Amino acid sequence: MILFVEEFPAVVPYRAEEITIPADVTPERVPTHIVDYSEAEQTDEQLYQEISKANVICIVYSVNNKKSYLCSPFTVCVCLRVPLILVGNKSDLVEHSSMETVLPIMNKYTEIETCVECSAKNLKNISELFYYAQKAVLHPTGPLYCPEKKEMRSACVRALARIFKVSDLDNDGILNDHELTFFQRTCFNTPLAPQALEDVKNVVRKNLTDGVRDNGLTLKGFLFLHTLFIQRGRHETTWAVLRRFGYDDDLELHQDYLFPLLKIPPDCTTELNHNAYLFLQSVFDKHDKDRDYALSPEELMDLFDVFPYVPWGLDVNSTVCTNDQGWITYQGYLSQWTLTTYLDVQRCLEYLGYLGYSIIAEQESQASAIAVTRDKKHDLQKKQTQRNVFRCHVFGITGSGKTGFLQGFLGRNLVRQRAIKEEHKSYYAISTAHVYGQEKYLLLHEIFPDFDFLSETELSCDIVCLIYDVSNPCSFEYCAQIFKQYFMDSKTPCMLIAAKSDLPETKQQYCMTPLEFCRKHKMPPPQSYTCNTAVAPSKDIFIKLTTMAVYPHARLRCMCTCNRCTFCLCQNFLNSELVQTVRTKLYTVIFSRFSGCFEHSYHFLHSLYITHCISSIYPPVHLNSSHITHADLKSSTFWLRASVGATVCAMLGFAMYRALLRPR
């Protein structure tokens, strides 16, 4: 009550009315609702109800009455684990301080944030009292610091260590001036002056021998600074840093930080955008200390040090490309991130949050790293797509070579595949393939052979790969049945793979051969494939698969599986939408011009015919007004010859084109 009227009343009521302090008059810009309690007017049950709603509780005692120090409400408040402020009122009645008496109580109960002595009569420390109450809610000391041990709590140390790791942009174990300036601007939106930087480092040097190294702040120095802030009552500084990096009051990363809102319409996919790939590239470079474009197990664990758990399992090494030592390469690293984004975008957002994407990339949230593609139906209508990740489902019976096909995509021959442990094998494989100079990701997914039931997810893909074993006579029948039951009437392109082509081919026990089956259903002919090679298996078939996935509307007749030969380039260029549009416009212009020429030539020949007839019947007569000049005759003859010549050339060119195409 004194806070507002600023005048001590002659008669003090037992209980004041509820009051709300507006946000614009408080330093923290937070509205504060004050509820008074009177032990004389209210019961313990009412007390419990009021306390259960409170964010902070001010326990008021009289400094001239020691019996009021531990009143009954104090015990209830301690049991509810609510932040407490001890308020020593009537300080105007005594000349001594009660702090020495209260200090043991504060040390005993960690819920007590601070103690303030005030005087309602003299208006002493009244505003400060409510400032500390707000501060106890917004910047509590309990989660950060242990007063008994006089050190930060382990959860706070872990959080600040992660923040240090994320802010160490070059991963050299220290925060240099550039990194400290970026950290200061990120957390407090103000740069740190060069002299202020030196003052901070000098304070650390005086107290720690290893707090500063190479003129940069070490992790020990960083933790010491925050301990100093807390001990000096400036724990709001530490809380500002923690909350900027996504931590809540329990020092756990907030769910809103890890999983920002991201709307994904039906039938749309998710990919990483260009800024996200640049960020992930910087993270890779940061931890690839030996610059061999691969992450060793130690470097990978160092990268995952900012995670609460190891995000990638042992099957990752058989999902993406690795080097000869089995370490994930740069291409494999980006492929795994692409796979996570495509299959589980929420998990990707969580991982990016641990890495501090929104902080380092200076974005609002991790959602800005995700590109949501448009519906596949629109791509088919437009006959073009902006997608970069395409999904291929691989069907085949057990033992048909599906796993070898997936591992062959990652450049592993049969010898390297045999070294993979059974528990480390993966049903996914992802890598890149170039389609007309553009890098695209192809995601292969091995589908478990269950003919009776295939889920909607197992049928939803960009291209279907049907694999049969050329040495197994019962292998092709499963592929034929899967195609006829699920994909014959769909718009999803399909390709038949004759796996294990290095083995002797046997006749398939089916009513028709695989080649006849492909011709009947207008599919490309079966493509031979083997991973039993001395070097890495050929990737030509995967380029073909990616091309068919990118252009499902186009009929690519060349099946040499290279997509780089002259015929492939010419054929696919002629089938492109751009060439079709230009050809249509050219035909329109040429036919309009030729029709005018033919009409002109027709009138010219018709005039000659009439003149000849008249001359044969009547004597020659000079017609001054209707005769045809020599220039008109010459012009008409030229256009007639040009039109005939163009028609002949077009017919010859078309005949030659068909002759070249027939052998293919």
C-alpha positions as CSV (number, residue, x, y, z in Angstrom):
1,M,0.0,0.0,0.0
2,I,2.8,2.4,0.8
3,L,4.3,1.7,-2.6
4,F,1.4,3.6,-4.2
5,V,0.2,6.2,-1.7
6,E,3.7,7.0,-0.4
7,E,2.2,8.0,2.9
8,F,2.1,6.0,6.1
9,P,-1.5,5.6,7.3
10,A,-2.6,6.3,10.9
11,V,-4.6,3.1,11.0
12,V,-3.0,0.1,9.3
13,P,-5.5,-2.5,8.0
14,Y,-4.9,-6.2,8.6
15,R,-4.9,-6.9,4.8
16,A,-4.4,-4.6,1.8
17,E,-6.3,-4.9,-1.4
18,E,-4.8,-6.7,-4.4
19,I,-2.7,-4.4,-6.5
20,T,-1.1,-4.7,-10.0
21,I,2.0,-2.8,-10.9
22,P,2.0,-2.0,-14.6
23,A,4.8,-3.3,-16.8
24,D,5.9,0.2,-18.0
25,V,6.9,1.3,-14.5
26,T,9.1,-1.7,-13.7
27,P,12.7,-2.1,-14.7
28,E,12.1,-5.6,-16.2
29,R,9.0,-4.5,-18.1
30,V,6.9,-7.2,-16.4
31,P,3.5,-6.6,-14.7
32,T,3.5,-7.6,-11.1
33,H,0.3,-8.6,-9.2
34,I,0.6,-8.2,-5.4
35,V,-1.6,-10.3,-3.1
36,D,-1.5,-9.6,0.7
37,Y,-2.0,-12.2,3.4
38,S,-3.0,-11.7,6.9
39,E,-2.7,-14.5,9.5
40,A,-5.3,-12.8,11.6
41,E,-8.0,-12.9,8.9
42,Q,-7.1,-15.9,6.8
43,T,-6.8,-19.6,7.5
44,D,-3.9,-21.9,6.7
45,E,-6.0,-23.4,3.8
46,Q,-6.4,-20.0,2.3
47,L,-2.7,-19.4,2.7
48,Y,-1.9,-22.6,0.9
49,Q,-4.2,-21.7,-2.0
50,E,-2.6,-18.3,-2.3
51,I,0.9,-19.6,-2.1
52,S,0.3,-22.3,-4.7
53,K,-0.5,-19.5,-7.2
54,A,2.5,-17.4,-6.4
55,N,5.7,-17.0,-8.4
56,V,7.6,-15.4,-5.5
57,I,6.7,-14.9,-1.8
58,C,7.9,-12.1,0.5
59,I,8.0,-13.2,4.1
60,V,7.8,-10.1,6.3
61,Y,9.2,-10.1,9.8
62,S,9.7,-7.3,12.3
63,V,13.4,-6.6,12.9
64,N,12.6,-5.7,16.6
65,N,10.8,-9.0,17.2
66,K,13.0,-12.2,16.8
67,K,9.9,-14.4,17.3
68,S,8.5,-13.3,14.0
69,Y,11.6,-14.5,12.0
70,L,10.3,-18.0,11.6
71,C,6.6,-17.6,11.5
72,S,4.2,-20.4,10.4
73,P,3.8,-19.2,6.7
74,F,7.6,-19.5,6.4
75,T,7.4,-23.3,6.9
76,V,4.6,-23.7,4.3
77,C,6.5,-21.6,1.7
78,V,9.7,-23.6,2.2
79,C,7.8,-26.9,1.6
80,L,6.4,-25.6,-1.7
81,R,9.8,-24.8,-3.1
82,V,8.8,-21.2,-4.1
83,P,11.4,-18.4,-4.3
84,L,11.4,-16.4,-1.1
85,I,12.4,-12.9,-0.2
86,L,12.9,-12.2,3.5
87,V,11.7,-8.6,4.3
88,G,12.8,-7.1,7.6
89,N,10.3,-4.4,8.3
90,K,10.3,-1.6,10.9
91,S,14.0,-0.9,10.5
92,D,13.3,2.6,11.7
93,L,12.7,1.3,15.2
94,V,16.1,-0.2,15.7
95,E,19.6,1.0,15.2
96,H,21.2,-2.4,14.5
97,S,20.8,-4.7,11.5
98,S,19.2,-8.1,11.6
99,M,21.3,-9.6,8.9
100,E,23.6,-11.5,11.2
101,T,20.5,-13.3,12.7
102,V,19.0,-13.9,9.3
103,L,22.1,-15.1,7.5
104,P,22.1,-18.7,9.0
105,I,18.5,-19.0,8.0
106,M,19.4,-18.0,4.4
107,N,22.2,-20.5,4.3
108,K,19.9,-23.3,5.6
109,Y,17.1,-22.7,3.1
110,T,18.2,-22.4,-0.5
111,E,14.7,-21.2,-1.5
112,I,15.6,-17.8,0.0
113,E,16.9,-15.5,-2.7
114,T,17.8,-12.5,-0.7
115,C,17.0,-10.4,2.4
116,V,15.9,-6.8,2.4
117,E,15.5,-4.5,5.4
118,C,13.0,-1.7,4.9
119,S,10.8,0.7,6.7
120,A,7.2,1.4,5.6
121,K,7.0,4.4,7.8
122,N,10.2,6.1,6.3
123,L,9.6,4.6,2.7
124,K,13.0,3.0,2.9
125,N,13.8,0.2,0.3
126,I,10.1,-0.2,-0.6
127,S,10.7,0.0,-4.4
128,E,13.8,-2.1,-4.0
129,L,11.8,-4.8,-2.3
130,F,9.5,-5.4,-5.3
131,Y,12.5,-5.1,-7.7
132,Y,14.2,-8.0,-5.9
133,A,10.9,-9.9,-5.9
134,Q,10.7,-9.6,-9.7
135,K,14.3,-10.5,-10.0
136,A,13.8,-13.6,-7.9
137,V,11.2,-14.8,-10.5
138,L,12.9,-13.8,-13.6
139,H,16.5,-14.4,-12.6
140,P,16.5,-17.0,-9.7
141,T,19.8,-17.8,-8.0
142,G,18.9,-21.3,-7.0
143,P,19.3,-23.1,-10.3
144,L,22.6,-21.3,-10.9
145,Y,24.5,-21.3,-7.7
146,C,25.0,-23.4,-4.6
147,P,25.7,-21.1,-1.6
148,E,26.9,-23.9,0.6
149,K,29.7,-24.9,-1.8
150,K,30.1,-21.4,-3.1
151,E,30.2,-22.7,-6.7
152,M,27.9,-23.0,-9.7
153,R,25.6,-26.0,-9.9
154,S,26.5,-28.8,-12.4
155,A,23.5,-28.1,-14.6
156,C,24.6,-24.5,-15.0
157,V,28.2,-25.5,-15.7
158,R,27.0,-27.9,-18.4
159,A,24.8,-25.2,-20.0
160,L,27.6,-22.6,-20.0
161,A,30.1,-25.1,-21.4
162,R,27.8,-25.8,-24.3
163,I,27.4,-22.1,-24.9
164,F,31.2,-21.7,-24.9
165,K,31.5,-24.6,-27.3
166,V,29.0,-23.1,-29.7
167,S,30.5,-19.6,-29.5
168,D,34.0,-21.0,-30.2
169,L,33.7,-20.6,-33.9
170,D,37.1,-22.0,-34.8
171,N,37.1,-24.7,-32.2
172,D,40.5,-23.8,-30.8
173,G,39.4,-23.9,-27.1
174,I,39.5,-20.1,-26.5
175,L,37.2,-17.2,-27.3
176,N,39.2,-14.6,-29.1
177,D,38.3,-10.9,-29.4
178,H,36.2,-11.5,-32.5
179,E,34.3,-14.3,-30.9
180,L,33.8,-12.4,-27.6
181,T,32.5,-9.4,-29.6
182,F,30.1,-11.6,-31.5
183,F,29.0,-13.2,-28.2
184,Q,28.4,-9.9,-26.6
185,R,26.4,-8.6,-29.5
186,T,24.3,-11.8,-29.7
187,C,23.4,-11.8,-26.0
188,F,23.1,-8.1,-25.2
189,N,22.7,-6.5,-28.6
190,T,25.7,-4.2,-27.9
191,P,29.3,-4.5,-29.0
192,L,32.1,-4.7,-26.4
193,A,34.7,-1.9,-26.6
194,P,38.3,-3.0,-26.9
195,Q,39.2,-1.5,-23.5
196,A,36.3,-3.4,-21.9
197,L,37.5,-6.6,-23.4
198,E,41.0,-6.1,-21.9
199,D,39.5,-5.2,-18.6
200,V,37.5,-8.4,-18.5
201,K,40.6,-10.5,-19.4
202,N,42.6,-8.7,-16.8
203,V,40.1,-9.6,-14.1
204,V,40.3,-13.2,-15.1
205,R,44.2,-13.1,-15.2
206,K,44.3,-11.8,-11.6
207,N,42.2,-14.7,-10.3
208,L,43.1,-17.6,-12.6
209,T,46.4,-18.7,-14.0
210,D,44.8,-20.6,-16.9
211,G,41.8,-18.4,-17.5
212,V,43.4,-16.6,-20.4
213,R,45.5,-18.2,-23.1
214,D,46.9,-16.7,-26.3
215,N,45.0,-13.5,-25.4
216,G,41.7,-15.4,-25.5
217,L,39.3,-16.5,-22.8
218,T,39.4,-20.2,-21.9
219,L,36.4,-22.3,-20.7
220,K,37.7,-22.0,-17.1
221,G,37.9,-18.2,-17.5
222,F,34.4,-18.1,-19.0
223,L,32.9,-20.1,-16.1
224,F,34.8,-17.9,-13.6
225,L,33.3,-14.7,-15.0
226,H,29.8,-16.1,-14.6
227,T,30.5,-17.3,-11.1
228,L,31.7,-13.7,-10.3
229,F,28.6,-12.2,-11.8
230,I,26.4,-14.5,-9.6
231,Q,28.4,-13.8,-6.4
232,R,28.1,-10.1,-7.0
233,G,24.4,-10.3,-7.4
234,R,24.4,-9.8,-11.2
235,H,23.0,-13.2,-12.0
236,E,20.6,-11.5,-14.5
237,T,23.7,-11.3,-16.8
238,T,24.1,-15.1,-16.7
239,W,20.4,-15.6,-17.2
240,A,20.4,-13.3,-20.2
241,V,23.1,-15.5,-21.8
242,L,21.3,-18.7,-20.9
243,R,17.9,-17.6,-22.2
244,R,19.5,-16.3,-25.4
245,F,20.8,-19.8,-26.1
246,G,17.4,-21.4,-25.5
247,Y,17.5,-22.4,-21.8
248,D,14.5,-22.3,-19.5
249,D,14.3,-21.8,-15.7
250,D,15.3,-25.5,-15.2
251,L,18.4,-25.0,-17.3
252,E,17.0,-27.3,-20.0
253,L,16.7,-26.3,-23.6
254,H,13.2,-25.0,-24.1
255,Q,10.8,-27.0,-26.3
256,D,9.9,-23.9,-28.3
257,Y,13.6,-23.4,-29.0
258,L,14.3,-26.9,-30.1
259,F,11.0,-27.4,-32.0
260,P,9.9,-24.1,-33.6
261,L,6.6,-24.0,-35.5
262,L,7.0,-25.3,-39.1
263,K,3.9,-25.9,-41.2
264,I,4.2,-28.7,-43.8
265,P,1.3,-29.1,-46.2
266,P,0.3,-32.6,-47.2
267,D,2.3,-34.3,-50.0
268,C,5.1,-31.9,-49.5
269,T,8.7,-32.7,-48.6
270,T,11.3,-30.9,-46.5
271,E,14.9,-30.1,-47.5
272,L,17.7,-28.0,-46.2
273,N,18.1,-24.6,-47.9
274,H,21.4,-23.0,-49.0
275,N,22.0,-21.1,-45.8
276,A,21.6,-24.3,-43.8
277,Y,24.2,-26.2,-45.9
278,L,26.6,-23.3,-45.5
279,F,26.1,-23.5,-41.7
280,L,26.7,-27.3,-41.7
281,Q,29.7,-26.8,-43.9
282,S,31.2,-24.4,-41.3
283,V,30.5,-26.9,-38.5
284,F,32.2,-29.6,-40.5
285,D,35.3,-27.4,-41.2
286,K,35.3,-26.4,-37.5
287,H,35.8,-30.0,-36.4
288,D,37.8,-31.4,-39.3
289,K,41.1,-30.5,-37.6
290,D,43.4,-32.6,-39.9
291,R,41.6,-31.3,-43.0
292,D,41.2,-34.7,-44.6
293,Y,37.6,-34.0,-45.5
294,A,36.4,-36.8,-43.2
295,L,35.4,-36.9,-39.5
296,S,37.3,-39.4,-37.4
297,P,35.5,-41.0,-34.4
298,E,37.2,-38.5,-32.1
299,E,36.3,-35.5,-34.3
300,L,32.7,-36.8,-34.5
301,M,32.4,-37.1,-30.8
302,D,33.8,-33.5,-30.5
303,L,31.1,-32.3,-32.8
304,F,28.4,-34.1,-30.7
305,D,29.8,-32.6,-27.5
306,V,27.0,-29.9,-27.6
307,F,24.3,-32.7,-27.8
308,P,22.8,-34.3,-24.7
309,Y,23.2,-37.6,-26.5
310,V,24.9,-39.1,-29.5
311,P,22.4,-38.4,-32.4
312,W,23.8,-40.8,-35.0
313,G,23.8,-44.6,-34.5
314,L,26.2,-47.2,-35.8
315,D,24.2,-47.7,-39.0
316,V,25.1,-44.2,-40.3
317,N,28.4,-45.5,-41.7
318,S,26.5,-47.9,-43.9
319,T,23.9,-45.2,-44.9
320,V,26.3,-42.6,-46.3
321,C,29.7,-42.4,-48.0
322,T,32.8,-43.1,-46.0
323,N,36.5,-43.2,-46.7
324,D,38.7,-46.3,-46.7
325,Q,39.0,-46.1,-42.9
326,G,35.2,-46.1,-42.5
327,W,35.1,-42.4,-41.5
328,I,32.2,-40.2,-42.6
329,T,33.3,-38.0,-45.5
330,Y,32.2,-34.4,-46.1
331,Q,29.7,-35.7,-48.7
332,G,28.4,-38.4,-46.4
333,Y,28.1,-35.8,-43.6
334,L,25.8,-33.5,-45.7
335,S,24.0,-36.6,-47.0
336,Q,23.1,-37.7,-43.5
337,W,21.7,-34.2,-42.7
338,T,19.7,-34.3,-45.9
339,L,18.3,-37.7,-45.0
340,T,17.3,-36.6,-41.5
341,T,15.6,-33.5,-42.9
342,Y,13.7,-35.5,-45.4
343,L,12.6,-38.3,-43.1
344,D,12.2,-36.5,-39.8
345,V,12.3,-32.8,-40.0
346,Q,11.5,-32.3,-36.3
347,R,14.6,-34.3,-35.4
348,C,16.6,-32.1,-37.8
349,L,15.3,-28.9,-36.1
350,E,16.3,-30.3,-32.7
351,Y,19.8,-31.1,-33.9
352,L,20.2,-27.7,-35.4
353,G,19.1,-26.2,-32.1
354,Y,21.8,-28.1,-30.3
355,L,24.4,-26.7,-32.7
356,G,23.1,-23.2,-32.2
357,Y,22.0,-22.5,-35.8
358,S,19.7,-19.6,-34.9
359,I,22.5,-18.0,-32.9
360,I,25.4,-18.4,-35.3
361,A,23.4,-17.9,-38.5
362,E,21.6,-15.0,-36.8
363,Q,18.2,-16.3,-37.7
364,E,14.9,-16.2,-35.8
365,S,14.8,-20.0,-35.4
366,Q,15.9,-23.3,-37.0
367,A,12.7,-23.2,-39.1
368,S,14.4,-20.7,-41.4
369,A,16.9,-23.5,-42.4
370,I,14.1,-25.7,-43.9
371,A,12.7,-25.4,-47.4
372,V,9.3,-26.9,-47.8
373,T,8.8,-28.1,-51.4
374,R,5.5,-27.8,-53.3
375,D,3.1,-30.6,-53.9
376,K,4.4,-33.3,-56.3
377,K,1.1,-33.0,-58.3
378,H,2.0,-29.4,-59.2
379,D,5.5,-30.5,-60.3
380,L,3.9,-33.1,-62.6
381,Q,1.5,-30.5,-64.0
382,K,4.3,-27.9,-64.6
383,K,6.6,-30.6,-65.8
384,Q,9.4,-29.2,-63.8
385,T,10.5,-29.3,-60.1
386,Q,12.7,-27.3,-57.7
387,R,13.3,-30.3,-55.5
388,N,16.8,-31.6,-54.8
389,V,16.0,-34.8,-52.9
390,F,14.3,-37.8,-54.6
391,R,13.2,-41.0,-53.1
392,C,13.6,-44.4,-54.7
393,H,12.0,-47.5,-53.2
394,V,13.8,-50.8,-53.9
395,F,11.7,-53.9,-54.1
396,G,12.9,-57.5,-54.5
397,I,12.8,-60.9,-52.7
398,T,15.2,-61.8,-50.0
399,G,18.7,-62.5,-51.5
400,S,17.9,-60.6,-54.8
401,G,20.7,-58.1,-54.2
402,K,18.9,-55.1,-52.7
403,T,21.4,-54.5,-49.9
404,G,24.3,-54.8,-52.4
405,F,22.6,-52.4,-54.7
406,L,22.2,-49.8,-51.9
407,Q,25.9,-50.2,-50.8
408,G,27.0,-50.1,-54.4
409,F,25.5,-46.6,-54.6
410,L,27.8,-45.6,-51.8
411,G,30.8,-46.9,-53.8
412,R,31.3,-50.1,-51.9
413,N,32.1,-53.3,-53.8
414,L,31.3,-56.8,-52.6
415,V,34.6,-57.0,-50.6
416,R,33.9,-53.9,-48.6
417,Q,30.2,-54.9,-48.1
418,R,31.2,-58.2,-46.4
419,A,33.1,-56.2,-43.7
420,I,29.9,-54.5,-42.6
421,K,28.5,-56.1,-39.4
422,E,24.9,-57.3,-39.5
423,E,23.8,-55.0,-36.7
424,H,25.4,-52.0,-38.5
425,K,23.5,-52.5,-41.8
426,S,21.0,-49.9,-42.9
427,Y,17.8,-50.0,-45.0
428,Y,18.7,-46.6,-46.4
429,A,21.4,-45.2,-48.6
430,I,21.8,-41.6,-49.7
431,S,24.3,-39.9,-51.9
432,T,24.4,-37.4,-54.8
433,A,24.0,-37.9,-58.5
434,H,24.5,-35.3,-61.2
435,V,21.6,-34.7,-63.7
436,Y,22.6,-32.4,-66.5
437,G,25.2,-30.6,-64.4
438,Q,22.9,-30.2,-61.4
439,E,23.6,-32.1,-58.1
440,K,20.6,-34.0,-56.8
441,Y,20.3,-36.3,-53.8
442,L,19.0,-39.8,-54.4
443,L,17.6,-41.6,-51.3
444,L,17.4,-45.4,-51.7
445,H,15.1,-47.2,-49.3
446,E,15.0,-51.0,-49.2
447,I,11.5,-52.3,-48.7
448,F,10.9,-55.5,-46.8
449,P,9.5,-58.1,-49.2
450,D,5.9,-58.4,-48.1
451,F,3.6,-58.9,-51.1
452,D,0.4,-59.1,-49.1
453,F,0.5,-55.6,-47.6
454,L,2.4,-52.5,-48.6
455,S,1.6,-49.3,-46.6
456,E,1.0,-45.9,-48.1
457,T,4.4,-44.8,-47.0
458,E,6.1,-47.7,-48.8
459,L,4.3,-46.9,-52.0
460,S,4.9,-43.2,-51.8
461,C,8.2,-42.4,-53.7
462,D,9.5,-40.7,-56.8
463,I,10.8,-43.8,-58.6
464,V,10.5,-47.6,-58.1
465,C,13.4,-49.9,-58.5
466,L,12.5,-53.6,-59.0
467,I,15.5,-55.9,-58.5
468,Y,15.7,-59.5,-59.5
469,D,18.6,-62.0,-59.3
470,V,19.6,-63.2,-62.8
471,S,20.8,-66.5,-61.3
472,N,17.6,-67.2,-59.4
473,P,14.8,-68.4,-61.7
474,C,12.1,-67.5,-59.1
475,S,13.3,-63.9,-58.5
476,F,11.6,-62.0,-61.3
477,E,8.0,-63.2,-60.6
478,Y,7.9,-61.2,-57.4
479,C,8.9,-58.0,-59.2
480,A,6.3,-58.6,-61.9
481,Q,3.5,-59.1,-59.3
482,I,4.5,-56.0,-57.3
483,F,4.5,-53.9,-60.5
484,K,1.1,-55.2,-61.7
485,Q,-0.6,-54.9,-58.3
486,Y,0.7,-51.5,-57.1
487,F,2.5,-49.6,-59.9
488,M,1.0,-50.5,-63.3
489,D,-1.7,-47.8,-63.2
490,S,0.3,-45.2,-61.2
491,K,2.4,-42.3,-62.6
492,T,5.5,-43.4,-60.7
493,P,8.3,-44.4,-63.1
494,C,9.7,-47.9,-62.6
495,M,12.9,-49.5,-63.6
496,L,13.9,-53.2,-63.6
497,I,17.4,-54.1,-62.4
498,A,19.0,-57.4,-63.3
499,A,21.2,-57.8,-60.3
500,K,24.3,-60.1,-59.9
501,S,24.9,-59.8,-63.7
502,D,28.3,-61.3,-63.2
503,L,26.7,-64.7,-62.5
504,P,25.4,-67.0,-65.2
505,E,21.8,-66.0,-66.2
506,T,19.0,-68.5,-65.9
507,K,15.6,-68.5,-67.4
508,Q,13.0,-66.9,-65.2
509,Q,9.9,-69.0,-64.2
510,Y,7.4,-66.5,-65.6
511,C,5.1,-66.4,-68.5
512,M,7.3,-63.9,-70.3
513,T,10.9,-62.8,-70.2
514,P,11.9,-59.6,-68.3
515,L,12.6,-57.9,-71.6
516,E,9.2,-58.8,-73.0
517,F,7.6,-57.7,-69.7
518,C,9.2,-54.3,-70.0
519,R,8.1,-53.9,-73.7
520,K,4.6,-54.9,-72.9
521,H,4.3,-52.3,-70.0
522,K,6.3,-49.6,-71.8
523,M,9.1,-49.7,-69.3
524,P,12.8,-49.3,-70.0
525,P,14.6,-52.6,-70.7
526,P,16.2,-54.4,-67.7
527,Q,19.4,-52.8,-66.6
528,S,22.3,-55.1,-65.7
529,Y,24.1,-54.4,-62.4
530,T,26.8,-56.0,-60.2
531,C,28.8,-54.9,-57.2
532,N,31.2,-57.8,-57.6
533,T,34.0,-55.5,-59.0
534,A,37.6,-54.9,-58.2
535,V,37.0,-51.2,-57.8
536,A,33.9,-49.1,-56.8
537,P,30.8,-50.2,-58.7
538,S,29.6,-48.0,-61.6
539,K,27.1,-45.2,-60.7
540,D,25.7,-44.9,-64.2
541,I,22.5,-46.7,-63.2
542,F,21.9,-44.4,-60.3
543,I,22.3,-41.4,-62.5
544,K,19.6,-42.9,-64.7
545,L,17.4,-43.5,-61.7
546,T,17.8,-39.9,-60.6
547,T,17.1,-38.6,-64.0
548,M,13.9,-40.6,-64.3
549,A,12.9,-39.3,-60.8
550,V,13.6,-35.7,-61.8
551,Y,11.8,-36.0,-65.1
552,P,9.0,-38.5,-64.6
553,H,7.0,-37.0,-67.5
554,A,9.8,-37.5,-70.1
555,R,10.3,-40.7,-72.0
556,L,14.1,-41.2,-72.1
557,R,14.7,-43.8,-74.8
558,C,18.4,-44.2,-74.5
559,M,19.2,-46.9,-72.0
560,C,22.9,-46.8,-72.1
561,T,22.7,-45.6,-68.5
562,C,25.4,-43.0,-68.9
563,N,23.3,-39.9,-69.5
564,R,26.5,-38.3,-70.7
565,C,26.8,-39.5,-74.3
566,T,25.9,-37.4,-77.2
567,F,22.7,-39.3,-77.9
568,C,21.5,-38.9,-74.4
569,L,22.2,-35.2,-74.3
570,C,20.6,-34.6,-77.7
571,Q,17.6,-36.8,-77.0
572,N,16.8,-35.3,-73.6
573,F,17.5,-31.8,-74.9
574,L,15.0,-32.3,-77.7
575,N,12.5,-33.6,-75.3
576,S,12.8,-30.7,-72.9
577,E,10.0,-28.2,-72.5
578,L,12.1,-25.3,-73.7
579,V,12.8,-26.9,-77.0
580,Q,9.2,-28.0,-77.5
581,T,8.0,-24.4,-76.9
582,V,10.6,-22.9,-79.3
583,R,9.8,-25.5,-82.0
584,T,6.1,-24.7,-81.8
585,K,6.7,-21.0,-82.2
586,L,9.1,-21.6,-85.1
587,Y,6.6,-23.8,-86.8
588,T,3.9,-21.2,-86.4
589,V,6.1,-18.5,-87.9
590,I,7.4,-20.7,-90.8
591,F,4.0,-22.0,-91.7
592,S,2.5,-18.5,-91.8
593,R,5.3,-17.3,-94.1
594,F,5.1,-20.4,-96.3
595,S,1.4,-20.1,-96.6
596,G,1.8,-16.6,-97.8
597,C,4.5,-17.7,-100.3
598,F,2.3,-20.6,-101.6
599,E,-0.6,-18.3,-102.0
600,H,1.5,-15.8,-103.9
601,S,2.9,-18.5,-106.1
602,Y,-0.5,-19.9,-106.8
603,H,-1.8,-16.5,-107.9
604,F,1.3,-16.1,-110.1
605,L,0.9,-19.5,-111.8
606,H,-2.8,-18.9,-112.2
607,S,-2.1,-15.6,-114.0
608,L,0.4,-17.2,-116.3
609,Y,-2.1,-19.9,-117.1
610,I,-4.9,-17.4,-118.0
611,T,-2.5,-15.3,-120.0
612,H,-1.4,-18.4,-122.0
613,C,-5.0,-19.3,-122.7
614,I,-5.9,-15.8,-123.8
615,S,-2.8,-15.6,-126.0
616,S,-3.7,-18.9,-127.7
617,I,-7.2,-17.7,-128.6
618,Y,-6.7,-14.0,-129.2
619,P,-3.8,-12.0,-130.7
620,P,-1.4,-10.5,-128.2
621,V,-2.6,-7.4,-126.5
622,H,-0.5,-5.1,-124.3
623,L,-2.3,-4.7,-120.9
624,N,-0.7,-1.8,-119.3
625,S,-2.7,-1.9,-116.0
626,S,-2.6,-5.7,-115.2
627,H,0.8,-7.0,-116.5
628,I,3.3,-8.8,-114.1
629,T,6.6,-7.2,-113.8
630,H,10.0,-9.0,-114.0
631,A,10.7,-8.1,-110.3
632,D,7.5,-9.7,-109.1
633,L,8.2,-12.8,-111.1
634,K,11.7,-13.0,-109.7
635,S,10.5,-12.6,-106.1
636,S,7.8,-15.2,-106.5
637,T,10.2,-17.7,-108.0
638,F,12.6,-17.2,-105.1
639,W,10.0,-17.9,-102.4
640,L,8.7,-20.9,-104.3
641,R,12.2,-22.4,-104.5
642,A,12.9,-21.6,-100.8
643,S,9.7,-23.3,-99.6
644,V,10.3,-26.4,-101.7
645,G,13.9,-26.6,-100.5
646,A,13.0,-26.2,-96.9
647,T,10.4,-28.9,-97.1
648,V,12.9,-31.3,-98.8
649,C,15.6,-30.6,-96.1
650,A,13.1,-31.1,-93.3
651,M,12.0,-34.5,-94.7
652,L,15.6,-35.7,-95.2
653,G,16.6,-34.6,-91.7
654,F,13.6,-36.4,-90.2
655,A,14.4,-39.6,-92.1
656,M,18.0,-39.5,-91.0
657,Y,17.0,-38.9,-87.4
658,R,14.6,-41.9,-87.5
659,A,17.3,-44.1,-89.1
660,L,19.8,-43.2,-86.3
661,L,17.1,-43.8,-83.6
662,R,16.0,-47.3,-84.8
663,P,19.2,-49.1,-83.8
664,R,19.0,-47.7,-80.3
